[in-house]
Amino acid sequence: MSENVEMPNNEGDNRQRILLADDESSIRRILETRLKMAGYDVYTAQDGEEAVASFNKNNPDLVVLDVMMPKMDGYAVTREIRRTSDVPIIILTALGDVSERITGLELGADDYVIKPFSPKELEARVKAVLRRTNNREMPNASGKVTKNVITTGNIKIDTARRQVYRKNDRIRLTGMEFSLLELLVNNSGQAFSRNEILQHVWAYPPDHRIDTRVVDVHISRLRSKLETDPANPELILTARGIGYMFQRIN
């Protein structure tokens, strides 16, 4: 626990708020201390019902959820939060249980951290997810920021406001979903491998081992929201043998 803590760039008293829900008191204490040292305001909950109540009361900027909690598990909490909010969610999951990770992502979680983990690892994921889901433009693959409204068919993508519309109806995307869409749209016609997407969007280093199905699940979620027929996508295409790409925009 002697690792250095990198302080986030919070201006004034506008500290970012994190809700941490885990039924293990030792984990809550350690992570609460570390995240507070890193400059965040931290609210804790020991079960799912407390987590939902705290979320509704404190309006956090990010939620960290253990999957296995009493009263309401992490899945139920994720469902409840996603009914009304696109706040980023990181799930904490057991090492060998791939199905837990995939289920959490399918329900709307943005990322996961595998138990056991170091506090430094969680801090890194918190920082990366908050950076990607804040209202900032994402550079394209060449490093240039694209600032405009992109229209393709009946879909309008406002990269400055980070909002997407079908005709005049707004389509709700989570922050990570929008960041993924933004990467692909800003580089339309260019195929990205899953590992490249993880590096650009999730800020994972090239040598970090993570299940690339994180990308597949997010692509599936995006298609379900944007495509007329998600089973036969016309916008977000599969680049066979490579990964994914957005249709070329002239």
N, C-alpha and C positions, 0 to 999 in steps of 0.2 A: 504493500500500500504506500510505498515511498516514491511512486512514479510522479513525474512532474505534471502539473495540471496547467493546461493552456486556457487562458481566460478568454471568453468570448468578447467581441467588440460591442458591448452594450452602451448606449448613449444615455448619460444621466441616470435616472432611476427607472428607465424603461427596460427593466430586466425581463428576459424571457422566462415563462412559467412552464414548469414540467410537472405532470402528474405521474407519480410512480406507484404502481399497484403490484404488490407481491405479498403472499401470505407468510413468507419467511422473514421474521423480524430482523435477523442478522443481515440479510441482503438489503432490506429497506434501510437499515441504519448506515451501512457502508456506502450504498449508492447515494443516499440523501446527503451524507457528509461530502462525498466527492463532488456531486453536482453543485452543491452550494458553494464549495471552494472554487469551482469553475465559473461562478458568477450567475448561476440560475436561481430563481425562486422555485422551491420544490414543495409539492404537496404529496402526501403519502396516503395509501389506502391498503388495508390488509385483506380485503375481499372484494368481490365484484360489485356488490351493492354499494359499498363505500366509494368505490371508484366512480360509479355513475353519479352518485350524489356530489362528490367532489368536482367531477367534470362540470356538472351543471352549475355549481356554485362559483367555481374559480376560473372557468374559461381558459384552460391552459393552452400554450402554444404547441405543445407536443405531449403525447401520452406514451408511457412505457408500461406494457402489460405482461404479466406472467400468464401463461395459458391456463395452468392448473391452479384455480383459486376456489375457495368455498363460496356458497350462496349463488354466485354467478361466475362462470368461468370466463377466461379471456375472450373466447369466441362470442359469448353473449354480450359482453361489454362492447366489443368491436361493433357488433350489429347495432346495438343501441346508439353508440356514438355516430355511426355512419347514417343513421336515420335523419340526422339534422346537421352534421358537421363534416367538413373535409380536413379537419385537423390531422397532422401526421401522427401515425401510430407505429411504434416499434414493439414487436412481440418478443418475449423471452421464452425460449423453448428448449426442450431436452435434446441432448446431442444426437441420439439415434433415431428420433421420431420425425422422419421426413414428412409424414402425413400431417403432423401438427403445423409445420411451417407452411405447407401448401394451403391447408385449410385457412389459416390465419390470413395469408395473402389474398386468397380468393374472397374473403369476407371484407377486405378493404385495408388491411395493414400495409404499410409502406416498406417495411424492412423487418429483419429479425436478427436477434443475437442468440447464439447457442450457449446454453449452460453446460459446463461451467465456463465463465468468461472473466476477464480482468476488468476492473472499473475503467481502465484506460480505453479498452475496446468499446465499451458502451459510450463513453464520452465522445469518442471519435464518430460513432454512428449518429449520436444525437446532433453533433455539430454538423455533420454532412447532410443529414435529413433537413435540419432547420435551414441550412444555407440553400438547399435546392428548392425548398418549398416557400421560402420568403419571396416577396414580390420583386424579383430581379430578373433581368433578361439573361438568357443563356446564350453563350457564344456558339457559333457553328463550329464545325470540325476544323476550320482554318483559323479559329480564334477570333473571328469578327462577330460582333453582336448584331443581330437582325432586329430592327425596330419597325414593325409595321403590322398592318392587318392583312392576313392572308385568307383569301377566299378560294375554295375549291368545291365546285358543285353547290350544294346548299349549306355547306359548312363554312363558317367564318371563325378564324382563329386570331384573337387579339393578343399578340405576344407582350405588349406593354402592360395590359391589365391582367394578363394570364387568365383569360376567359374564352370560352368556346360557345358558339351559337349554331343551332340548326334553324335557318331562317331567322326568326326573331325570338326563338326559345333558347334560353341558356341551358347548356349541358353541364351538369356538375361533374367536375373532375377533382380528384385529390391533387395535392401539390406535386407528388411524384409522378402521377399520371400525366399532368400537364408538362412537367420537365421532360419526360420521355417523348411525348408528342412533339414538344418544341424542338428537341434534338433532331427527330426524324424530319419534321417539316422544314426546318432551317437548312437541311441537307437533302432535300427531296431528290429522289432518283439515285441516292447513294446508299448502298447496303452496309449495315453495321452488324458485326458479330455480336453474340450475346455478351462476351467478355468486354468488347469495346463499349457496349451500352452500359454495362456495370461500372466501367471506369468513368465514362462521361457523366452519367446521371446519378449513380449512387456513390461516386467518388471512391470506389474500391481500388486499391493499388493493383497493378497488373499481376503480382505474384500472390494475391490473396485468394484463398480457396473458398468459394461460395457456390451453392447450388444455382446454376444458371436458370433454373425454372422460375426464379424471381422475375426474370425478364419475360418469360413465357406467360406467366400469370398476369402481369401488368399489360402485356400486349392483348391478351384475351379480354381483360377488363375494358381496355380502350376500344377494342372492336365492338364489344357489346353496347357501348355508348354512342359510337360514331357511325358504325356501318349500318346500311340498310339491311343487309343480310350478313351477319357476322361469320357465318359458315363459308361464305364466298366473298371475302373482303375485296373492296375496290380501292380503298384508301391506304390502309396499312398492309403491305404485302409481305409475303414470306419470300425471302431470297434463298432459293434452294441451295443447300450446302454452305450457306454463309450465316444468315440470320434474318434481319428484318429491314424494311425500307418503306418510306412513304412514296406514293406515286409521284412521278415527276410533275412538277408544277412549272408551267411555262412563264 
